[in-house]
Amino acid sequence: MMTQKTKILIVEDSLPEGAMLVDILEDEGFEANHVIDAEQGIRAYREGGYDLLLLDIMLPGKDGFHLAKQIKAINEDVPIIFLTARTLKSDEIQGFTIGADDYLTKPYDRELLIWRIKAVLKRHISAESSIPDIFQIGKYLFDYKNLTLTRGSNVRRMTRREADILQMLCINEGQLVKRDDILISIWGSNDYFNGRSLDVFITKLRKYLKDDPKVILENIHGVGYELKYPK
């Protein structure tokens, strides 16, 4: 039986350096993908199911710090290593404050990079930090992977975006989830039109969950949402 390879996403604006990193990682048995900016990075992460991210900081458009915040809003447990030419202590502190697992400055030693990656992965595997796919929401069973919401014999098919929003609320059950965090992590932008779209999706989710009065999707006006349900 084949063992599934660990998937690593590289966000690096230099094409030669990105290609070199792909070669290094593939030589070590990893599966690697390279994109050049934050917009491509968030899209690739959402579609790819990556196990670890290597992020440059100086990217065209939004920088690596901004991208890391977006990704941590989706999955706060995903391991991130900054790989950058920026050597200031303040940058390193900012990276760790965001939630980075490591911070390497260029030029880096190839062997050291691989050992750092393996060490970070080992810590995360031992912490069993994967996000669940199945949530019991009161009388409902929400299957994120299969995009279904089930109550008794009634099975509702959900869109990917509906499921993404509901999963984010379930992961943070009983806690306020800020509108901006949902918009940035799922739409990639918190502009007016995306905000109106989010309002529509929240209305749909309330309708889907209305048959269990103990399930409450509360709107904290102008701030965000809180999903509450019995354990």
Residue, then its C-alpha position, 0 to 999 in steps of 0.5 A: m500500500m502506498t503511503q500518502k506524501t506530505k504536501i508542502l505549499i511554497v509561496e515565493d515570488s522568485l521563480p528560480e528559487g521556487a523551482m529550486l525549493v520544489d526540487i529539494l523537497e521532492d528529492e526528500g520525498f515530499e510533494a511540493n507546489h509553488v505559487i508566486d503571490a498571496e492571492q495564489g497562495i490562499r487559493a492553492y491552500r484552500e484547494g490543496g489540503y497542504d500539510l505545511l507552508l513555506l512562506d516568503i515575506m516580501l511578496p507582490g501585493k499582500d505580504g507573507f505576514h498577511l497571507a499567514k493571518q488568512i491561512k491561520a484564520i482558516n486553520e490555526d493549526v497548520p504549520i508555517i515556516f517563514l523563509t525570507a531574506r528579512t533578518l530584522k528581529s522585529d520581523e522574526i517576532q512578528g512571524f512568531t506572533i502570527g503563529a509561525d512554527d519556524y523562521l529561517t533567513k536566506p541564504y539557508d542550508r539545504e540540509l538544515l531546512i529539511w531537518r527544520i521541516k521534519a521537526v515541525l511536522k513531527r511536532h504537529i503530528s504528535a499534537e494530533s492537530s487535524i480539524p474534524d470533518i464531522f460535527q454533531i450540531g444538536k440534532y444535526l450531523f454535519d459532514y464537512k468532507n461530503l458536504t451534507l447536513t443530516r437530521g434523521s432521514n433528511v439529508r441536505r446537500m450543501t455548497r462548498r462555501e456554505a460548508d466552509i462557513l459552517q465548519m469555521l463556526c463549528i470549530n469555534e462553537g460558543q465563541l465569537v467569530k469575526r465577520d472580517d475573519i470569515l470574509i478574509s479566510i473564505w472570500g479572500s477579501n472583506d469588501y462590501f459586496n462579499g459582506r452582503s454575500l456573507d449575510v445571505f449565506i448566514t441567512k441560509l444556514r439559519k434556515y437549514l438549522k431552524d428545526d432544532p430550537k436549541v441550535i442558535l446562530e447569533n448575530i453580534h451586530g457589526v462584529g460577527y457570529e456565534l454558533k451555540y448548540p447542546k453537546 
